[in-house]
Amino acid sequence: MKRDGRRWTIWLPHALLALGLAAGLAVGLADRPAWAQAGRGTESGAMPGAMPGAMPKHEVLPPAAGAGQGTLPGESVYQLESTWTDQDAARVPVGALQGKAQVVAMFYTNCQYVCPLIVDEMKKLEREIPELMRTQVGFALFSFDSARDTAAVLKAYEGKRDLDGRRWRLYTGAPDQVLELAAVLGVRYRKEPSGEFSHSAIITVLDRNGVIRYQMLGLNQDRAPLVKALRAAAQG
């Protein structure tokens, strides 16, 4: 992770949040806009024990300064230096997603309730955008389950859920990478003694430079703002 100059001031709160999550603390993303303080979950898909709260009003942000100019904005998720393994067993940096608008969520393949619904929501979104726009959009799923979700397991899940590998990328990474990404996306999660994961349900739209443009918190929400944000991110 970049730790010099302005980027240090941007990423320090996220690093502290990662430490808090590791200790099982409920720490908020205080440095992010109110609409993006997303780690609390909602009634549907919430993490057990999460603080209940009203759904914040979402907004679509304007393009970040520096977007499309060859350099990443300081608030880009792609400032993370983590490397992940995809469903084709390729090792790729998270920044490899740059260049297209991305719809991103965290999940795990053994999840029986929340995760299938998250994927369902993302597939509905895929169907709702025009065919021509689909070439400008990617869908990325990052697994919580570093131990069980191998590349082969992710590949089988891709087939089981009928995900088009040209647009859908599934990733597995080390536990510290999962923790770091979850902190930046505002996703709260906890590994249970059973080996399963309790987690919040958040779908995030990133622009081409990896800046968060919109987050849908919880399931069965109105997707119209999500579609609008994705169109803007894909065309920007």
CYANA upper distance limits for C-alpha pairs under 8 A (distance plus 0.5 A):
  1 MET  CA     79 GLN  CA      7.08
  1 MET  CA     80 LEU  CA      5.67
  1 MET  CA     81 GLU  CA      5.77
  2 LYS  CA      7 ARG  CA      6.70
  2 LYS  CA      8 TRP  CA      7.05
  2 LYS  CA     11 TRP  CA      8.36
  2 LYS  CA     79 GLN  CA      7.35
  2 LYS  CA     80 LEU  CA      8.01
  2 LYS  CA     81 GLU  CA      8.41
  3 ARG  CA      7 ARG  CA      6.51
  3 ARG  CA      8 TRP  CA      4.78
  3 ARG  CA     11 TRP  CA      8.08
  4 ASP  CA      8 TRP  CA      5.62
  5 GLY  CA      9 THR  CA      7.68
  6 ARG  CA     10 ILE  CA      7.01
  6 ARG  CA     74 GLY  CA      7.95
  7 ARG  CA     11 TRP  CA      6.54
  7 ARG  CA     74 GLY  CA      6.18
  7 ARG  CA     75 GLU  CA      8.48
  8 TRP  CA     12 LEU  CA      6.22
  9 THR  CA     13 PRO  CA      8.15
 10 ILE  CA     14 HIS  CA      8.35
 10 ILE  CA     74 GLY  CA      7.49
 10 ILE  CA     75 GLU  CA      7.34
 11 TRP  CA     15 ALA  CA      6.78
 12 LEU  CA     16 LEU  CA      6.75
 13 PRO  CA     17 LEU  CA      6.61
 13 PRO  CA     29 LEU  CA      7.92
 13 PRO  CA     30 ALA  CA      8.28
 13 PRO  CA     31 ASP  CA      7.33
 14 HIS  CA     18 ALA  CA      6.64
 14 HIS  CA     29 LEU  CA      7.79
 14 HIS  CA    180 GLU  CA      8.17
 14 HIS  CA    183 ALA  CA      6.47
 14 HIS  CA    184 VAL  CA      6.48
 15 ALA  CA     19 LEU  CA      6.98
 15 ALA  CA    180 GLU  CA      7.83
 15 ALA  CA    183 ALA  CA      8.31
 16 LEU  CA     20 GLY  CA      6.80
 17 LEU  CA     21 LEU  CA      6.64
 17 LEU  CA     27 VAL  CA      6.65
 17 LEU  CA     28 GLY  CA      7.88
 17 LEU  CA     29 LEU  CA      7.70
 17 LEU  CA    183 ALA  CA      6.61
 18 ALA  CA     22 ALA  CA      6.68
 18 ALA  CA    179 LEU  CA      6.57
 18 ALA  CA    180 GLU  CA      6.32
 18 ALA  CA    183 ALA  CA      6.04
 19 LEU  CA     23 ALA  CA      6.92
 20 GLY  CA     24 GLY  CA      6.85
 20 GLY  CA     25 LEU  CA      5.56
 20 GLY  CA     26 ALA  CA      7.64
 20 GLY  CA     27 VAL  CA      6.73
 21 LEU  CA     25 LEU  CA      5.82
 21 LEU  CA     26 ALA  CA      7.37
 21 LEU  CA     27 VAL  CA      7.62
 21 LEU  CA    179 LEU  CA      8.05
 21 LEU  CA    183 ALA  CA      8.27
 21 LEU  CA    188 ARG  CA      8.06
 22 ALA  CA    179 LEU  CA      8.01
 24 GLY  CA    190 ARG  CA      8.13
 26 ALA  CA     50 ALA  CA      8.44
 28 GLY  CA     37 GLN  CA      7.17
 28 GLY  CA     39 GLY  CA      7.56
 28 GLY  CA    186 GLY  CA      8.39
 29 LEU  CA     37 GLN  CA      6.16
 29 LEU  CA     39 GLY  CA      8.45
 29 LEU  CA    183 ALA  CA      8.44
 29 LEU  CA    186 GLY  CA      7.22
 30 ALA  CA     37 GLN  CA      7.83
 32 ARG  CA     36 ALA  CA      6.61
 32 ARG  CA     37 GLN  CA      6.95
 33 PRO  CA     37 GLN  CA      7.16
 34 ALA  CA     56 PRO  CA      7.78
 35 TRP  CA     56 PRO  CA      5.96
 35 TRP  CA     57 LYS  CA      6.52
 35 TRP  CA     58 HIS  CA      5.86
 35 TRP  CA     59 GLU  CA      7.50
 35 TRP  CA    215 GLN  CA      8.41
 36 ALA  CA     58 HIS  CA      8.45
 36 ALA  CA    186 GLY  CA      7.95
 36 ALA  CA    214 TYR  CA      8.21
 36 ALA  CA    215 GLN  CA      7.18
 37 GLN  CA    186 GLY  CA      6.96
 38 ALA  CA    185 LEU  CA      8.27
 38 ALA  CA    186 GLY  CA      5.63
 38 ALA  CA    187 VAL  CA      7.22
 38 ALA  CA    202 ILE  CA      7.89
 38 ALA  CA    215 GLN  CA      8.14
 38 ALA  CA    217 LEU  CA      7.11
 39 GLY  CA    186 GLY  CA      5.04
 39 GLY  CA    187 VAL  CA      5.20
 39 GLY  CA    188 ARG  CA      5.63
 39 GLY  CA    200 SER  CA      7.06
 40 ARG  CA     46 ALA  CA      7.77
 40 ARG  CA     47 MET  CA      8.18
 40 ARG  CA     50 ALA  CA      6.27
 40 ARG  CA     51 MET  CA      6.44
 40 ARG  CA     52 PRO  CA      7.27
 40 ARG  CA     53 GLY  CA      7.75
 40 ARG  CA    187 VAL  CA      8.37
 40 ARG  CA    188 ARG  CA      7.50
 40 ARG  CA    200 SER  CA      7.27
 41 GLY  CA     45 GLY  CA      7.16
 41 GLY  CA     46 ALA  CA      4.69
 41 GLY  CA     47 MET  CA      6.62
 41 GLY  CA     50 ALA  CA      7.24
 41 GLY  CA     51 MET  CA      8.42
 41 GLY  CA     52 PRO  CA      7.93
 41 GLY  CA    188 ARG  CA      8.26
 41 GLY  CA    199 HIS  CA      8.22
 41 GLY  CA    200 SER  CA      5.02
 41 GLY  CA    201 ALA  CA      6.67
 41 GLY  CA    202 ILE  CA      8.17
 41 GLY  CA    217 LEU  CA      7.13
 41 GLY  CA    218 GLY  CA      6.73
 42 THR  CA     46 ALA  CA      5.30
 42 THR  CA     52 PRO  CA      7.31
 42 THR  CA     53 GLY  CA      7.80
 42 THR  CA     55 MET  CA      7.98
 42 THR  CA    200 SER  CA      7.91
 42 THR  CA    201 ALA  CA      8.20
 42 THR  CA    217 LEU  CA      7.24
 42 THR  CA    218 GLY  CA      5.67
 43 GLU  CA     52 PRO  CA      8.21
 43 GLU  CA    218 GLY  CA      7.71
 44 SER  CA    201 ALA  CA      8.49
 44 SER  CA    218 GLY  CA      6.23
 44 SER  CA    219 LEU  CA      6.30
 44 SER  CA    220 ASN  CA      8.43
 45 GLY  CA    114 VAL  CA      5.96
 45 GLY  CA    199 HIS  CA      7.89
 45 GLY  CA    200 SER  CA      6.39
 45 GLY  CA    201 ALA  CA      5.80
 45 GLY  CA    218 GLY  CA      6.35
 45 GLY  CA    219 LEU  CA      7.12
 46 ALA  CA     50 ALA  CA      7.35
 46 ALA  CA    198 SER  CA      8.43
 46 ALA  CA    199 HIS  CA      6.90
 46 ALA  CA    200 SER  CA      5.27
 46 ALA  CA    201 ALA  CA      6.95
 46 ALA  CA    218 GLY  CA      7.63
 47 MET  CA    188 ARG  CA      7.77
 47 MET  CA    189 TYR  CA      7.31
 47 MET  CA    198 SER  CA      5.62
 47 MET  CA    199 HIS  CA      5.02
 47 MET  CA    200 SER  CA      5.56
 48 PRO  CA    198 SER  CA      7.06
 48 PRO  CA    199 HIS  CA      8.29
 55 MET  CA    217 LEU  CA      7.89
 58 HIS  CA    214 TYR  CA      7.45
 58 HIS  CA    215 GLN  CA      7.77
 58 HIS  CA    216 MET  CA      8.30
 58 HIS  CA    225 PRO  CA      8.48
 59 GLU  CA    213 ARG  CA      8.50
 59 GLU  CA    214 TYR  CA      7.13
 60 VAL  CA    213 ARG  CA      6.23
 60 VAL  CA    214 TYR  CA      6.37
 60 VAL  CA    229 ALA  CA      6.37
 61 LEU  CA    213 ARG  CA      6.04
 61 LEU  CA    214 TYR  CA      8.04
 62 PRO  CA    213 ARG  CA      8.46
 63 PRO  CA     67 ALA  CA      7.03
 63 PRO  CA    236 GLY  CA      7.79
 64 ALA  CA     73 PRO  CA      7.31
 64 ALA  CA    211 VAL  CA      7.95
 65 ALA  CA     73 PRO  CA      7.24
 66 GLY  CA     70 GLY  CA      8.27
 66 GLY  CA     71 THR  CA      7.04
 66 GLY  CA     72 LEU  CA      7.43
 66 GLY  CA     73 PRO  CA      6.38
 67 ALA  CA     71 THR  CA      7.80
 67 ALA  CA     72 LEU  CA      7.37
 67 ALA  CA     73 PRO  CA      7.06
 67 ALA  CA    208 ARG  CA      8.47
 67 ALA  CA    209 ASN  CA      6.80
 68 GLY  CA    208 ARG  CA      8.27
 68 GLY  CA    209 ASN  CA      7.67
 72 LEU  CA     76 SER  CA      6.81
 72 LEU  CA     78 TYR  CA      8.07
 72 LEU  CA     79 GLN  CA      7.84
 72 LEU  CA    209 ASN  CA      6.59
 72 LEU  CA    210 GLY  CA      8.49
 73 PRO  CA    209 ASN  CA      7.75
 73 PRO  CA    211 VAL  CA      8.00
 74 GLY  CA     79 GLN  CA      7.66
 75 GLU  CA     79 GLN  CA      8.08
 75 GLU  CA    211 VAL  CA      6.68
 76 SER  CA    209 ASN  CA      6.88
 76 SER  CA    210 GLY  CA      5.25
 76 SER  CA    211 VAL  CA      4.97
 76 SER  CA    212 ILE  CA      7.95
 77 VAL  CA    184 VAL  CA      7.59
 77 VAL  CA    210 GLY  CA      5.64
 77 VAL  CA    211 VAL  CA      6.63
 77 VAL  CA    212 ILE  CA      8.18
 78 TYR  CA     94 VAL  CA      6.55
 78 TYR  CA     95 GLY  CA      5.17
 78 TYR  CA     98 GLN  CA      8.00
 78 TYR  CA    209 ASN  CA      7.88
 78 TYR  CA    210 GLY  CA      6.12
 79 GLN  CA     95 GLY  CA      7.96
 80 LEU  CA     94 VAL  CA      7.66
 80 LEU  CA     95 GLY  CA      8.22
 80 LEU  CA    181 LEU  CA      8.47
 81 GLU  CA     93 PRO  CA      7.39
 81 GLU  CA     94 VAL  CA      7.70
 81 GLU  CA     95 GLY  CA      8.39
 82 SER  CA     93 PRO  CA      6.35
 82 SER  CA     94 VAL  CA      6.64
 82 SER  CA    177 GLN  CA      6.68
 83 THR  CA     91 ARG  CA      6.99
 83 THR  CA     92 VAL  CA      5.87
 83 THR  CA     93 PRO  CA      4.57
 83 THR  CA     94 VAL  CA      6.50
 83 THR  CA    173 GLY  CA      7.75
 84 TRP  CA     91 ARG  CA      6.09
 84 TRP  CA     92 VAL  CA      5.91
 84 TRP  CA     93 PRO  CA      6.53
 84 TRP  CA     94 VAL  CA      7.31
 84 TRP  CA    171 TYR  CA      6.46
 84 TRP  CA    172 THR  CA      6.27
 84 TRP  CA    173 GLY  CA      5.42
 84 TRP  CA    174 ALA  CA      8.42
 85 THR  CA     89 ALA  CA      6.10
 85 THR  CA     90 ALA  CA      5.95
 85 THR  CA     91 ARG  CA      5.04
 85 THR  CA     92 VAL  CA      6.76
 85 THR  CA    151 ALA  CA      7.19
 85 THR  CA    171 TYR  CA      5.93
 85 THR  CA    172 THR  CA      5.83
 85 THR  CA    173 GLY  CA      6.81
 86 ASP  CA     90 ALA  CA      6.00
 86 ASP  CA     91 ARG  CA      7.14
 86 ASP  CA     92 VAL  CA      7.87
 86 ASP  CA    151 ALA  CA      6.52
 86 ASP  CA    154 LEU  CA      8.17
 86 ASP  CA    169 ARG  CA      7.02
 86 ASP  CA    170 LEU  CA      5.87
 86 ASP  CA    171 TYR  CA      4.91
 86 ASP  CA    172 THR  CA      6.93
 87 GLN  CA    150 THR  CA      8.42
 87 GLN  CA    151 ALA  CA      5.03
 87 GLN  CA    152 ALA  CA      6.99
 87 GLN  CA    153 VAL  CA      8.22
 87 GLN  CA    154 LEU  CA      5.56
 87 GLN  CA    155 LYS  CA      5.25
 87 GLN  CA    158 GLU  CA      8.40
 87 GLN  CA    169 ARG  CA      7.44
 87 GLN  CA    170 LEU  CA      6.07
 87 GLN  CA    171 TYR  CA      6.99
 88 ASP  CA    151 ALA  CA      6.82
 88 ASP  CA    152 ALA  CA      8.18
 88 ASP  CA    155 LYS  CA      7.31
 89 ALA  CA    151 ALA  CA      5.75
 89 ALA  CA    152 ALA  CA      8.13
 92 VAL  CA     96 ALA  CA      6.98
 95 GLY  CA    210 GLY  CA      8.46
 97 LEU  CA    102 GLN  CA      7.89
 97 LEU  CA    138 GLY  CA      8.35
 97 LEU  CA    210 GLY  CA      8.39
 98 GLN  CA    208 ARG  CA      5.97
 98 GLN  CA    209 ASN  CA      6.05
 98 GLN  CA    210 GLY  CA      6.90
 99 GLY  CA    208 ARG  CA      5.21
 99 GLY  CA    209 ASN  CA      7.08
100 LYS  CA    136 GLN  CA      5.83
100 LYS  CA    137 VAL  CA      5.89
100 LYS  CA    138 GLY  CA      6.93
100 LYS  CA    207 ASP  CA      7.49
100 LYS  CA    208 ARG  CA      5.10
100 LYS  CA    209 ASN  CA      8.39
100 LYS  CA    234 ALA  CA      7.12
101 ALA  CA    136 GLN  CA      6.93
101 ALA  CA    137 VAL  CA      5.37
101 ALA  CA    138 GLY  CA      6.77
101 ALA  CA    205 VAL  CA      7.71
101 ALA  CA    206 LEU  CA      6.15
101 ALA  CA    207 ASP  CA      5.09
101 ALA  CA    208 ARG  CA      5.17
101 ALA  CA    209 ASN  CA      8.48
101 ALA  CA    210 GLY  CA      8.32
101 ALA  CA    230 LEU  CA      7.52
101 ALA  CA    233 ALA  CA      6.07
101 ALA  CA    234 ALA  CA      5.47
102 GLN  CA    137 VAL  CA      6.16
102 GLN  CA    138 GLY  CA      5.21
102 GLN  CA    139 PHE  CA      6.08
102 GLN  CA    140 ALA  CA      7.37
102 GLN  CA    205 VAL  CA      6.28
102 GLN  CA    206 LEU  CA      5.57
102 GLN  CA    207 ASP  CA      7.04
102 GLN  CA    208 ARG  CA      7.79
102 GLN  CA    210 GLY  CA      8.34
103 VAL  CA    122 MET  CA      8.04
103 VAL  CA    137 VAL  CA      8.08
103 VAL  CA    138 GLY  CA      6.78
103 VAL  CA    139 PHE  CA      5.28
103 VAL  CA    140 ALA  CA      6.67
103 VAL  CA    203 ILE  CA      7.38
103 VAL  CA    204 THR  CA      6.19
103 VAL  CA    205 VAL  CA      5.24
103 VAL  CA    206 LEU  CA      6.94
103 VAL  CA    230 LEU  CA      8.36
104 VAL  CA    139 PHE  CA      6.52
104 VAL  CA    140 ALA  CA      5.33
104 VAL  CA    141 LEU  CA      6.43
104 VAL  CA    142 PHE  CA      8.27
104 VAL  CA    203 ILE  CA      6.38
104 VAL  CA    204 THR  CA      5.59
104 VAL  CA    205 VAL  CA      6.86
104 VAL  CA    206 LEU  CA      7.97
105 ALA  CA    118 ILE  CA      8.12
105 ALA  CA    140 ALA  CA      7.10
105 ALA  CA    141 LEU  CA      5.69
105 ALA  CA    142 PHE  CA      6.94
105 ALA  CA    201 ALA  CA      8.45
105 ALA  CA    202 ILE  CA      6.77
105 ALA  CA    203 ILE  CA      5.55
105 ALA  CA    204 THR  CA      6.85
106 MET  CA    141 LEU  CA      6.07
106 MET  CA    142 PHE  CA      5.21
106 MET  CA    143 SER  CA      6.18
106 MET  CA    144 PHE  CA      7.18
106 MET  CA    182 ALA  CA      8.27
106 MET  CA    187 VAL  CA      8.36
106 MET  CA    201 ALA  CA      8.43
106 MET  CA    202 ILE  CA      8.17
107 PHE  CA    111 CYS  CA      8.00
107 PHE  CA    115 CYS  CA      5.96
107 PHE  CA    141 LEU  CA      7.07
107 PHE  CA    142 PHE  CA      6.65
107 PHE  CA    143 SER  CA      5.46
107 PHE  CA    144 PHE  CA      6.46
108 TYR  CA    115 CYS  CA      7.30
108 TYR  CA    142 PHE  CA      8.22
108 TYR  CA    143 SER  CA      5.28
108 TYR  CA    144 PHE  CA      6.09
108 TYR  CA    145 ASP  CA      6.28
108 TYR  CA    149 ASP  CA      7.62
109 THR  CA    115 CYS  CA      8.16
109 THR  CA    143 SER  CA      8.08
109 THR  CA    149 ASP  CA      7.27
109 THR  CA    153 VAL  CA      8.28
109 THR  CA    154 LEU  CA      7.84
109 THR  CA    157 TYR  CA      7.33
110 ASN  CA    196 GLU  CA      8.15
111 CYS  CA    115 CYS  CA      6.20
111 CYS  CA    116 PRO  CA      7.74
111 CYS  CA    196 GLU  CA      7.79
111 CYS  CA    197 PHE  CA      8.21
112 GLN  CA    116 PRO  CA      7.25
113 TYR  CA    117 LEU  CA      7.21
114 VAL  CA    118 ILE  CA      6.78
114 VAL  CA    201 ALA  CA      7.61
115 CYS  CA    119 VAL  CA      6.76
115 CYS  CA    201 ALA  CA      8.37
116 PRO  CA    120 ASP  CA      6.59
117 LEU  CA    121 GLU  CA      6.68
117 LEU  CA    219 LEU  CA      7.84
118 ILE  CA    122 MET  CA      6.87
118 ILE  CA    201 ALA  CA      7.50
118 ILE  CA    202 ILE  CA      8.46
118 ILE  CA    203 ILE  CA      8.00
118 ILE  CA    219 LEU  CA      7.60
119 VAL  CA    123 LYS  CA      6.63
120 ASP  CA    124 LYS  CA      6.70
121 GLU  CA    125 LEU  CA      6.78
121 GLU  CA    219 LEU  CA      8.20
121 GLU  CA    220 ASN  CA      8.47
122 MET  CA    126 GLU  CA      6.71
122 MET  CA    139 PHE  CA      8.25
122 MET  CA    203 ILE  CA      8.42
123 LYS  CA    127 ARG  CA      6.84
124 LYS  CA    128 GLU  CA      6.76
125 LEU  CA    129 ILE  CA      7.07
125 LEU  CA    223 ARG  CA      8.09
125 LEU  CA    227 VAL  CA      7.35
126 GLU  CA    134 ARG  CA      7.89
128 GLU  CA    227 VAL  CA      8.08
129 ILE  CA    133 MET  CA      7.02
129 ILE  CA    134 ARG  CA      7.27
129 ILE  CA    227 VAL  CA      7.71
129 ILE  CA    231 ARG  CA      8.23
130 PRO  CA    134 ARG  CA      7.05
131 GLU  CA    135 THR  CA      8.08
132 LEU  CA    136 GLN  CA      8.37
133 MET  CA    137 VAL  CA      7.25
133 MET  CA    231 ARG  CA      8.37
133 MET  CA    234 ALA  CA      7.75
134 ARG  CA    138 GLY  CA      8.13
134 ARG  CA    167 ARG  CA      8.42
135 THR  CA    167 ARG  CA      8.29
136 GLN  CA    234 ALA  CA      6.32
137 VAL  CA    167 ARG  CA      7.65
137 VAL  CA    234 ALA  CA      6.86
138 GLY  CA    167 ARG  CA      5.40
138 GLY  CA    168 TRP  CA      6.62
138 GLY  CA    169 ARG  CA      8.21
139 PHE  CA    167 ARG  CA      6.43
139 PHE  CA    168 TRP  CA      5.18
139 PHE  CA    169 ARG  CA      6.77
140 ALA  CA    168 TRP  CA      6.31
140 ALA  CA    169 ARG  CA      5.38
140 ALA  CA    170 LEU  CA      6.30
140 ALA  CA    171 TYR  CA      8.07
141 LEU  CA    168 TRP  CA      8.31
141 LEU  CA    169 ARG  CA      6.91
141 LEU  CA    170 LEU  CA      5.27
141 LEU  CA    171 TYR  CA      6.65
142 PHE  CA    170 LEU  CA      6.51
142 PHE  CA    171 TYR  CA      5.29
142 PHE  CA    172 THR  CA      6.62
142 PHE  CA    178 VAL  CA      8.34
143 SER  CA    149 ASP  CA      7.46
143 SER  CA    170 LEU  CA      8.13
143 SER  CA    171 TYR  CA      6.62
143 SER  CA    172 THR  CA      5.81
143 SER  CA    173 GLY  CA      7.92
143 SER  CA    178 VAL  CA      7.98
144 PHE  CA    172 THR  CA      8.18
144 PHE  CA    175 PRO  CA      8.19
144 PHE  CA    178 VAL  CA      6.62
144 PHE  CA    197 PHE  CA      8.10
145 ASP  CA    149 ASP  CA      6.13
145 ASP  CA    172 THR  CA      7.97
145 ASP  CA    175 PRO  CA      8.48
146 SER  CA    150 THR  CA      7.94
146 SER  CA    172 THR  CA      6.53
146 SER  CA    173 GLY  CA      6.28
146 SER  CA    174 ALA  CA      6.27
146 SER  CA    175 PRO  CA      6.55
148 ARG  CA    153 VAL  CA      8.22
149 ASP  CA    153 VAL  CA      6.01
149 ASP  CA    154 LEU  CA      6.71
149 ASP  CA    172 THR  CA      6.87
150 THR  CA    154 LEU  CA      6.74
150 THR  CA    172 THR  CA      7.14
151 ALA  CA    155 LYS  CA      6.61
151 ALA  CA    171 TYR  CA      8.20
151 ALA  CA    172 THR  CA      7.66
152 ALA  CA    156 ALA  CA      6.76
153 VAL  CA    157 TYR  CA      6.72
154 LEU  CA    158 GLU  CA      6.67
154 LEU  CA    170 LEU  CA      6.83
154 LEU  CA    171 TYR  CA      8.04
155 LYS  CA    159 GLY  CA      7.07
156 ALA  CA    160 LYS  CA      6.63
157 TYR  CA    161 ARG  CA      6.50
158 GLU  CA    162 ASP  CA      6.43
158 GLU  CA    163 LEU  CA      5.63
158 GLU  CA    164 ASP  CA      8.13
158 GLU  CA    165 GLY  CA      7.94
158 GLU  CA    170 LEU  CA      8.37
159 GLY  CA    163 LEU  CA      6.86
163 LEU  CA    168 TRP  CA      6.75
164 ASP  CA    168 TRP  CA      6.23
165 GLY  CA    169 ARG  CA      6.88
173 GLY  CA    177 GLN  CA      6.59
173 GLY  CA    178 VAL  CA      6.91
174 ALA  CA    178 VAL  CA      6.89
175 PRO  CA    179 LEU  CA      6.70
176 ASP  CA    180 GLU  CA      6.65
177 GLN  CA    181 LEU  CA      6.65
178 VAL  CA    182 ALA  CA      6.52
179 LEU  CA    183 ALA  CA      6.68
180 GLU  CA    184 VAL  CA      6.94
181 LEU  CA    185 LEU  CA      6.67
182 ALA  CA    186 GLY  CA      6.33
182 ALA  CA    187 VAL  CA      5.29
182 ALA  CA    188 ARG  CA      7.24
183 ALA  CA    187 VAL  CA      6.71
183 ALA  CA    188 ARG  CA      8.05
185 LEU  CA    204 THR  CA      8.19
187 VAL  CA    199 HIS  CA      7.71
187 VAL  CA    200 SER  CA      6.38
187 VAL  CA    201 ALA  CA      8.02
187 VAL  CA    202 ILE  CA      7.36
188 ARG  CA    199 HIS  CA      6.06
188 ARG  CA    200 SER  CA      6.08
189 TYR  CA    197 PHE  CA      7.15
189 TYR  CA    198 SER  CA      5.97
189 TYR  CA    199 HIS  CA      4.51
189 TYR  CA    200 SER  CA      6.98
190 ARG  CA    197 PHE  CA      6.06
190 ARG  CA    198 SER  CA      5.75
190 ARG  CA    199 HIS  CA      6.87
191 LYS  CA    195 GLY  CA      6.72
191 LYS  CA    196 GLU  CA      6.44
191 LYS  CA    197 PHE  CA      5.00
191 LYS  CA    198 SER  CA      6.96
192 GLU  CA    196 GLU  CA      5.91
192 GLU  CA    197 PHE  CA      6.20
192 GLU  CA    198 SER  CA      7.55
200 SER  CA    218 GLY  CA      7.86
201 ALA  CA    217 LEU  CA      6.75
201 ALA  CA    218 GLY  CA      5.51
201 ALA  CA    219 LEU  CA      7.44
202 ILE  CA    215 GLN  CA      7.06
202 ILE  CA    216 MET  CA      6.21
202 ILE  CA    217 LEU  CA      5.31
202 ILE  CA    218 GLY  CA      6.44
203 ILE  CA    215 GLN  CA      6.10
203 ILE  CA    216 MET  CA      5.69
203 ILE  CA    217 LEU  CA      7.25
204 THR  CA    212 ILE  CA      7.37
204 THR  CA    213 ARG  CA      8.15
204 THR  CA    214 TYR  CA      6.37
204 THR  CA    215 GLN  CA      4.93
204 THR  CA    216 MET  CA      7.00
205 VAL  CA    212 ILE  CA      6.46
205 VAL  CA    213 ARG  CA      6.09
205 VAL  CA    214 TYR  CA      5.69
205 VAL  CA    215 GLN  CA      6.77
205 VAL  CA    226 LEU  CA      8.14
205 VAL  CA    229 ALA  CA      7.64
205 VAL  CA    230 LEU  CA      6.78
205 VAL  CA    233 ALA  CA      8.24
206 LEU  CA    210 GLY  CA      5.51
206 LEU  CA    211 VAL  CA      5.71
206 LEU  CA    212 ILE  CA      5.11
206 LEU  CA    213 ARG  CA      6.09
206 LEU  CA    214 TYR  CA      7.87
206 LEU  CA    233 ALA  CA      7.52
207 ASP  CA    211 VAL  CA      5.96
207 ASP  CA    212 ILE  CA      7.12
207 ASP  CA    213 ARG  CA      6.93
207 ASP  CA    230 LEU  CA      8.46
207 ASP  CA    233 ALA  CA      5.16
207 ASP  CA    234 ALA  CA      7.34
207 ASP  CA    236 GLY  CA      8.21
208 ARG  CA    233 ALA  CA      7.32
208 ARG  CA    234 ALA  CA      7.66
208 ARG  CA    236 GLY  CA      8.35
213 ARG  CA    229 ALA  CA      7.18
213 ARG  CA    233 ALA  CA      7.81
214 TYR  CA    226 LEU  CA      7.38
214 TYR  CA    229 ALA  CA      6.83
215 GLN  CA    226 LEU  CA      8.10
216 MET  CA    221 GLN  CA      7.96
216 MET  CA    226 LEU  CA      7.44
217 LEU  CA    221 GLN  CA      8.40
222 ASP  CA    226 LEU  CA      8.43
223 ARG  CA    227 VAL  CA      6.65
224 ALA  CA    228 LYS  CA      6.68
225 PRO  CA    229 ALA  CA      6.59
226 LEU  CA    230 LEU  CA      6.65
227 VAL  CA    231 ARG  CA      6.64
228 LYS  CA    232 ALA  CA      6.80
229 ALA  CA    233 ALA  CA      6.59
230 LEU  CA    234 ALA  CA      6.49
231 ARG  CA    235 GLN  CA      6.64
232 ALA  CA    236 GLY  CA      6.31
